[in-house]
Amino acid sequence: MVQTDAAREANLDGLVGPTHNYAGLSEGNLASERHARGISRPRAAALQGLRKARLLMELGLPQGLLPPLQRPDLAGLRALGFSGSDSAVVEAAWRSSPALLARYMSASSMWTANAATVVPSSESLDGRLHLVVANLVAKPHRAIEADQTFEALSRLFADPNHFAVHRALPHHATLGDEGAANHTRLAGEHGAPGLHLFVYGTDEHGGPTPRRFAARQTRLASESVARLGALEPARALFAQQHPAAIDAGVFHNDVICVGNGRLLFHHEQAFVDTAAVHRAVAAQLPGAQFEVVPAGEVSLAAAVQSYLFNAQLLTLPTGATMLLAPEECREEPAVRRYLEGMVARGLLDEVRYLDLRESMRNGGGPACLRLRVVMTAAERAATAPGLWLTPERCDALEGWVSRHHREALSPEDLRDPLLLQESFAALDALTVLLGLGGGFYPFQRG
């Protein structure tokens, strides 16, 4: 599958903000729980993410960055009754509940796979590219992202002739939507009309449910996102994630399944009815390929520990297929053997491993850090210029991180009034560096 100039897949990675910390706010995310209240390294986290983005840019792939959301979210804290100066609000929230302050300090917007679900113009009913913001209602620290994400995407994808940015679904338990992390697009070529696989954890009309951890995505939400995104109905497939996988720590489908082109790569315990998923995909996508990893070769626990399926499955400009995986995949013997076998069989041309440990310790691998957007050349030209990475911009961003991100951050540091000032100073500088214009962040509007 060789990509054309007319339509190519771009990756929009989340730029890690200065408040990156380990608060353990995400129950069901085993890595997040395991490292709760540890010492995070915001500077290293941001530089690791930038190195990944730079690599893809240097490989010739369209690579963009989504800026971090404002943290702390002062409006959210004030809505809970905390008042006074900004620093007084932070201190009062800490005294009330350190976990509450951590929620409004979270840098979780770095995982842009949860920002929205994307329907390319080649598959939408009105010929525009649609982005449906995720409501993330399953976790309070993420549910507060939706409004700021909508504002940011509306600024970055502002041209109504090319784009439609939709607000998140209503914040209701039956409409839990986690964005592109539970959505996979398959197509013969990125620019050709494709097939959209929506994966949900629970269906209000019945079916199996997990016992240990709550499912975050509902079928009703997935169906609603497809409608909002103006997706041609015939191009939507809906499948249920296996509840045993959710109970094993697979909180999003992108922790157990990844697709690209005609290839759907997943663990044998990914879906409730794997055979039905394969039949449905094959019926609509001629030449579809399925690589199913047996539990006997890579256990579910090893897949979750290594984030094998949270790797990025990429088609390079040469037509070669590359898997960009975290270092943990190299370190897990069973996973490394399996990937070497895929290369030997010609299913992958190359596997590259990257150190993303700061993100991984909070439960986010390579695929969590990016939102995939298939765009035409005209659509790319219609976005905000600051969205796209260049060698010069990457150098400038690395300098920005070195100046504004702390080397280490403890849970107790979240109450430090200097952290608030540092965070806002960093975001002020970022809006200039990326040319985002005035008032991009709430605190800049007064």
Buried (B, 14 or more C-beta within 10 A) or exposed (E): BEBEEEBBBBBBBBBBBBBBBBBBBBBBBBBBBBBBEBEBBBBBBBBBBBBBBBBBBEBEBBBBBBBBBBBBBBBBBBEEEBEEEBBEBBBBBBEBEBBBBBBBBBBBBBBBBBBBBBBBBBBBEEEBBBBBBBBBBBBBBBBBBBBBBBBBBBBBBEBEEBBBBBBBBEEEEBBBBBBBBBBBBBBBBBBBEBBBBBBBBBBEEEEBBBEEBBBBBBBBBBBBBBEBBBBBEEBBBBBBBBBBBBBBBBBBBBBBBBBBBBBBBBBBBBBBEBEEBBEBBBEEBEEBBBBBBEEEBBBBEBBBBBBBBBBBBBBBEEEBBBBBBBBBBBEBEBBBEBBEEBBEEEBBBEBBBBBBBBBBBBBBBBBBBBBBBBBBEEBBEBBBEBBBBEEEBBEEBBEBBEEBBBEEBBBEBBBBEEBBEBBBEBBBBBBEBBEBEEEBBBBBEE
